[in-house]
């Protein structure tokens, strides 16, 4: 029954039948005693995934995105789970490791990566594909060569988590009709250290609108939290003499 329901690395190598769980004086499980029962002959490492039970996932070769994911994934989990295409949650990935994985990938690719790009069901290939989309969108935004010369200029205010795959897809789909510049917000740590307010976010957004944009009507669009930033930026930019129009 367990073999049909659990991935290979979660299968127990032995089962102990006990009358009761040993408890500490503070009514917590006595983990040390439980561990001692299993010390004799306990494996020193988690069994490697069984390739026969895992569908092979084709990953792009010779790709710097693939290399960044491979290095980070293998460092935090193991190389076998990367090569065999295990989902993040199936091979020991948790929320803390997810944050570290995102940090390593951001540093390797010099690319802001939203945490939402990774969940328990994300496979290495799915992560690589999503990162490829983010990179493609970054190349296309901010006045893409393929955009029409007089296409409207849109300053896009992302949600509170920053840029994410959904916005990358939006920019890619509209790259021939709109020129996008994605606004970056101050980091959470910088905001906290400076005891900053919402107006600090708005000021940071406006500072990224170049004065050269004043020769044309620019558009401010916001997603989720970015909607509030776009509205306040629209009001503030008017006071500074920047002609702006809001998009729904």
URMO-V116841 format. One record per residue. N is the residue number from 1. D_CENTER is the distance of its C-alpha to the mean C-alpha in Angstrom with 2 decimals. Layout:
BEGIN
N,D_CENTER + N,D_CENTER
END
This chain:
BEGIN
1,35.15 + 2,32.32 + 3,32.02 + 4,31.41 + 5,28.67 + 6,26.74 + 7,24.89 + 8,26.99 + 9,25.27 + 10,25.82 + 11,29.52 + 12,31.78 + 13,34.34 + 14,36.89 + 15,37.66 + 16,39.85 + 17,42.03 + 18,42.91 + 19,45.03 + 20,42.74 + 21,39.67 + 22,41.03 + 23,40.36 + 24,40.46 + 25,42.82 + 26,39.97 + 27,39.41 + 28,36.17 + 29,35.87 + 30,37.37 + 31,34.49 + 32,36.62 + 33,39.41 + 34,37.19 + 35,35.64 + 36,39.16 + 37,40.22 + 38,37.68 + 39,38.15 + 40,40.90 + 41,39.52 + 42,35.89 + 43,33.55 + 44,32.00 + 45,28.70 + 46,26.81 + 47,28.40 + 48,26.70 + 49,25.34 + 50,28.17 + 51,27.62 + 52,30.23 + 53,28.23 + 54,24.84 + 55,24.45 + 56,23.91 + 57,20.83 + 58,21.57 + 59,19.08 + 60,19.67 + 61,21.83 + 62,22.26 + 63,18.83 + 64,17.12 + 65,13.64 + 66,15.15 + 67,16.69 + 68,13.67 + 69,11.99 + 70,15.52 + 71,16.26 + 72,13.28 + 73,13.56 + 74,17.32 + 75,17.41 + 76,15.64 + 77,17.13 + 78,19.64 + 79,20.38 + 80,22.21 + 81,19.36 + 82,17.42 + 83,20.62 + 84,21.57 + 85,18.36 + 86,17.88 + 87,15.08 + 88,12.82 + 89,14.97 + 90,18.15 + 91,18.19 + 92,17.66 + 93,13.91 + 94,13.43 + 95,11.32 + 96,12.66 + 97,12.05 + 98,8.38 + 99,8.23 + 100,10.56 + 101,8.92 + 102,5.94 + 103,9.12 + 104,11.18 + 105,9.31 + 106,9.18 + 107,12.79 + 108,13.82 + 109,12.78 + 110,13.32 + 111,10.39 + 112,8.20 + 113,4.48 + 114,3.25 + 115,3.04 + 116,4.70 + 117,3.75 + 118,5.46 + 119,8.81 + 120,12.30 + 121,13.42 + 122,10.90 + 123,13.16 + 124,12.90 + 125,14.24 + 126,11.90 + 127,8.87 + 128,11.25 + 129,12.34 + 130,9.15 + 131,8.75 + 132,12.47 + 133,12.31 + 134,10.28 + 135,12.91 + 136,15.68 + 137,15.04 + 138,15.12 + 139,18.35 + 140,19.81 + 141,19.26 + 142,21.64 + 143,24.86 + 144,24.32 + 145,27.56 + 146,27.51 + 147,27.51 + 148,31.00 + 149,32.61 + 150,33.15 + 151,30.00 + 152,28.92 + 153,26.58 + 154,23.67 + 155,21.70 + 156,18.56 + 157,17.43 + 158,13.86 + 159,13.12 + 160,12.96 + 161,9.17 + 162,9.69 + 163,9.08 + 164,7.25 + 165,8.58 + 166,11.57 + 167,12.74 + 168,12.44 + 169,14.61 + 170,16.94 + 171,17.58 + 172,18.27 + 173,20.67 + 174,22.51 + 175,22.62 + 176,26.35 + 177,27.26 + 178,25.22 + 179,24.10 + 180,20.76 + 181,19.76 + 182,16.46 + 183,17.20 + 184,15.36 + 185,16.04 + 186,17.40 + 187,15.27 + 188,15.87 + 189,18.04 + 190,20.08 + 191,20.68 + 192,21.81 + 193,24.02 + 194,25.65 + 195,26.11 + 196,24.86 + 197,25.24 + 198,23.76 + 199,26.15 + 200,24.40 + 201,21.27 + 202,23.72 + 203,25.60 + 204,22.56 + 205,21.79 + 206,25.46 + 207,25.71 + 208,23.38 + 209,25.86 + 210,28.36 + 211,32.00 + 212,32.65 + 213,30.90 + 214,33.89 + 215,35.99 + 216,34.26 + 217,32.82 + 218,29.08 + 219,26.88 + 220,24.30 + 221,21.78 + 222,19.37 + 223,16.78 + 224,17.09 + 225,17.44 + 226,17.81 + 227,20.99 + 228,22.69 + 229,21.75 + 230,23.14 + 231,26.29 + 232,27.04 + 233,26.38 + 234,28.79 + 235,31.43 + 236,31.04 + 237,31.03 + 238,34.27 + 239,35.82 + 240,34.92 + 241,36.43 + 242,33.38 + 243,33.97 + 244,30.99 + 245,30.52 + 246,27.91 + 247,26.28 + 248,25.82
END
